[in-house]
Amino acid sequence: MNMKNAITRATLAVALGGCVADLGDPQGGDEHLGKVQQQLCSGAQIKAAGYVWAHSPFPASYTPSLTYQHNSSGGTNTITRSGVGSYVVRFPGLGGGGTVGGIVHVTAYGSGPESCKVAGWHPTPGDIDVSVLCFDANGAPVDTLYDAAFSTYPTEVINHGYVWADNPFVAAYVPNTFYQFNSACNTNTISRTGVGKYTVKFPGLAAPPGDPQPGGTVQVTAYGTSSAFCKVESWTAIGPDEMVEVRCYSAVAGALTDSQYDVTYTRKNNLFGQAAGSRGYVRGDQPGAGAYSPLFSDQFNSSGATNTITHGANPGSYSVKLPGVAAGGGHVEISGAGLGSGRCKVTGWSPSGADEIVGVQCYTQTTAKTNSEFTLSFFQP
């Protein structure tokens, strides 16, 4: 371990009151990856992915619904509650003997104004333990339901990248390379443009000219032990690079605040980076519209159909229809999007015939329901 990095990370943990994930050294290559690609994308990690719907927030420990969980090792994921609003999700068999970095996303679930975030993750070493914290609208810990997903990168993937933004105070930096990935074999970077304002650069991930759906999708999850939350404000291609604007806010005042976070950009894949299985994503870009088809460039459906969004009776209430991808399970992650401190969560999802219907509810930083843009990804590997 680089001692400078160790000191910096320890200082960050104290400054942010957060749990900083263990630093590791990227190891080896993937047996399914050619030697040339291994040389281009050094530090390949084992393929590992899992998700859970944490549907029972009060027991000390339990096995979440098998229908709504996944583990690429074939293991059964479990959840332990260590205190009010504090949980550890264990993904058995995904730790790779301590050689796995990866990325985590968390979305609160239900009809109330709660929010959830990731507080850290680490190999045990054979398993991956993900710490999740949930808060009420006043920033106090609260027991609630949530979705959580962990993945490293499939080394054969394209159009995919992620970072753990581990240093929220500096003007520009390279985020920890053990916890970032870029399928173009480039190094992602982050610039801080103001308090709580960040630009994440994914070099080489912009769609080629002529792609009818060049936008892709973005998911952002706040990281740390405070009640701050983060969202994607916008993203766009600049030349060959994809540029993602992230904003972080205090939970109570709704003021911009510096925070660590996780961010994933992907195009035509699921959030694991896989171009396989039932999957679809949308950017809810017309928050006040009654019913509409979201921007075609920023949506995708593995069945080839066009996704639609319908506004519900309440402010910030939406029903997203993903035709032809009904899976009888699967997973959903949602991020608030656009200007302001609006935040969004999933209220449920289920098949309707061949279609998957996903419910979304958005709030201000308090308990008020509000119309807001959002990004949503549904997938079942």
N, C-alpha and C positions, 0 to 999 in steps of 0.2 A: 504493500500500500504506500502511495506517495504521501510523505509526512505533511507536506503543505496542504494537500487536499484534506487530509485527516483533520488538521487544525481548522481549516476553513469550514468544514462540515460541522465540526463540533461547535464552533462559534455560531454558525447559523442555527443549530438546534436550540441553543440557549436564547439567541436573539428572537427567534420566532416562537419559542415555547413549543417546538415541534419535535417529532420523532423522525430523525433522518435515517433513511434506509442504509443498510450496510453497504460499504463500497467493495466492489469485487473487481478482479481483472478479467476481461474477456478471454475466453478459453477456446482453443481449437476451432474446428469447422464442422459443418453438417455433412453427414455421409451422402446425402442426396444432392449436394452442391458440387459442381465441377471445380477442379483445381484452380482454374483461371478466376472464377467468381469468388472462391475463397480468398484468393490473393487481393482481388479488388475490394471486397467487403471483409476486411480482417475482423477478427474477434467474433466470428459467428457463434451463437449460442444454440443450445438444443431447442427444438420446437416444443413449446408448452403453452397450453391455453385452457382456461376454465371460466365458468360463470355460475352465479347462484341468484335465485330470487329468495331473499331473506324474509320469509313470510311470517315468522313467529318471533317478535322482538323481546319477549319476556323470559323464556326459559334460560337456565344457566348454560345449557348446551343442547343442541339438536341437529338432526340431519334435515336440511332444507329439501323441499319438494324435488323428487327425482325427475319429474317431468320438466321442471324449469331449472335444471342444473346440468352442467357439462364439465367433463374433465378429460383431457386428451390422453392421459395415462390410463384411463379406465377406472380410476379410483372414485370414491364417493366423498364429496366435499361435506364439511361439517362447519358449524358455527358455535362459538362460545361467547357468552355475554360476561364481560368483566366488570361492568358497572352501568349506571344509567347512560344510555346512548353510546356505549362503548362495546365494540364487538371485534372478534378475531375470526376471520374466515380462513379455514385451512383447506388448501388445494393439495391433496396428497399426491406424491410422485412427480411433482412439477419443479422441484428445487434443483435438479441436476447436480446434486452434490455440492451446492454452493456456487455454481458457475452461471446462474441465471440472474439477469437484471430485470428486463421486461418493463411493462407499464400497467397501470391500474386505472379503471374508471368506476365511479360510483354514482348512482342516481337514487334519490329518495323516491319512495313509492307510497301512494295513498292520496286521500282527498284533502289532507290538512296542509298547513304551510311549513312543515318541517323541511330541513335540508340535511344532506349527508355529504361526507367527504372522506378522502383517504388520509390516514395519519401515518402510514408507513407500510412497508412490506419487506420481507426478507426470506431467504431459504433457511431450512431448519436442521440439516441441509437438504434432506431428501424431499421435503415438502415446501410449499410456499404458504407463509402466514401473512394475511393482509389485515391490517388494523383499520377499522371504519369507525368514524365518530358522527353522531347525528345531533342536531340542535333544533330548538324551537325558534319562533320568530324573534324572541328576545335574546337569542344567543345562549340560552341555557341548554345543557345536555338533555336529551329526551329519547325515550325508547320509541322506535318507529320501524317500519318496513323499508327495505331498500333493495336495489339491484347492485351487484358488484361483478366486475370482470377483470381477469388477469391474463396477460399474454406476453410471450416473447415473439420475435418475428419468425415466420416461416421463411427460410432463407431463399426460397425460389419465388417469393412474392414480388410484384411490381406495384408501382403507384401507391406507396405506403411509407409512412414515417411517423415517429413519435419522439417525444422528449419528456423527461422529468426536469422541470425548470427549477433548479436547485439553488439559484442565487438571485433573489429578487431585488437586490439593492444596487447592483453594479450597472453601468451604462451599457456595456456590451460584453458578452462572454460566450464561451462554448460550454453548453450544459454537459454534465457528467456523461462521458462516452459509454459507460457501462449501462446507462439507463436511457440511451437514445438509439434510434435506428433510422436509416434512410435507404430505401430500396435502390436508389441510384448510386449508392456507395459514396455519398457525400456526407459532410459533417454539418449537422444543423446548428444554427446559432440563434442567439436571442439578444435583442436590444431593448433597453428600458427607455421609454420616451417621456415618462412622467410618473408620478406616484400611481401605482397600480396599473400602469399602461405598458404593454409589452408587444413587441413584434417578433414573432417566431419565423425564422427563414428555413424552409425546407428546399435546399438547392437541388435543382434538376427534377423536381416532382410535378411541375406544371404539365398539363396535357399538351400533346402535340397539336399543331394547327389542323383544323378540320374536325376535331373530335366534337361530336354533337352534344356530349355531356361532360364538358371539361372541368366543371366546378369541383366535383368530389364532395366530401363532407368532413366536418370537424367536430370532435368531442373534447370538452375541457372539464376537468375536475380539480377543485381546490385540494391542496395538500397541506397538512399541518394539524395543530391541535387547537387553534383558535376557531371561532365561528365564521371567519371570512369565507366568502364564496367567490368563484371565478366563472367566467363565461367567454364565449367567442363573440367579439363585436362584428368582425367581418373577415373575409379572406379573399385573396385575388392572386392571379398569376402576374408576375413581372418578369418578362423574358422567360427563361427556362425554370424559374424558381416559383414556388408557392409561398406566399406571405400571409401569415395568420395573425390577426390582431386579437389579443387577449386582454380582458379587463377584470380586475379583482376589486371586491367591495367588502366593506364591513357589514356584518349582518344586521345590526340595529340601526345605525345611522344611514346606511346606504352610501357612504362616502368611499371614494376610491382609496384603496389601501394596498401596500406592497405585500405580496404573498407568494409562496411557492405554489406550483400547480403541475398537473399532467395534461398533455395535449397530444391528440392523435389526428393526423390528416390521412385520409385514404380515398381512393377513387375506384368505384365499381367493385370494391371488396366489402367483406364484413369488417368489423372492428378488430378482428384478429389478423387482418391482412389477407384473408383467404378469398379467392374468387371461386367459391364453391358453396353449395348448400342454398337454402332459401335465405334471401337477404334483400333488404331495401332500405333506402334512406331518403330523407327529405330535409329541405330547409323551409320552415314555415315563415315565409317572407312577406305575407300579407295579414298581419295579426288582427285587423279589423274586418276582414272580408267574411261574408256569410259562408260561401263555399267556393273553392277554387282549386286549380291544379298548380302546385308550386312550380317555381322557376325550373324549367326542364333541365337546364345546365347543372343545377345543384340537386338533382334527385336521381335515383336509380332504383330499378326493380328487376330482380333476376328472372322474372317471368316475361319481361319485355313490356309489361303493361305500364300505364301512367298512374302514379299515386295521386290521391286527392286529399284535401283537408276541408272539414266542415266545422264551423264555429258553433259551439254549444250555447245554451241559454245564459250562462254566466260569463262575465268578463274572463278572458284568459283560458276558457275551456274549449278544447279542440278534440276532434275525432279524426285520426289519420287512417285512411284506407290504403292498404298495400295489396292490390289485386293479385291473386294467383300464387301467393307465397305462404298460405296458411300452413302452419307447421305442427299445431297441437303441442306447443311448448315454446322453445326459443327464448330469446333474451332481448331486452330493450335498454338502451342508454339514451339519455336526453341531456342537452345543454341549453341554457338560455343563450340568446343571440341578439345582436343589434345593439342600439344605443340604450343607455340607462341601466339601472340596477335590477331590472326584471329578472326573475329566476323561475325555472320550470322543472316539473317533475312528471313522472309517469303515474297514471291512476289505474292502469290495468291494460291488458291486451288479451285477445282471444280470437279464434277463427270464426268467420261467418261464411259458411260454404267454403269456397276456395280462397277467400280473401282473409287477410289478417287486419284486425281493427285495433288500433292503439289509442288509448286516452291520454290526454296531456292537460295539465293545469299549471298556469303561471301566476306568480304573485309578485308584488313589490317586495322590498326587503322586510316588510312587516307582514301582517296577516291579510292584507287587502289583495283580492284577486284583480289581475290586470292583464289586458291584452299585451302580448309580447311575441317577438320573433323567437324561434327555437330551432335547434337541429335535433333530429331523431334518427337512430339506427336500430333496425330490427334484424335479427339473424338467428339461424339455426344451422350449425356446421353440418 
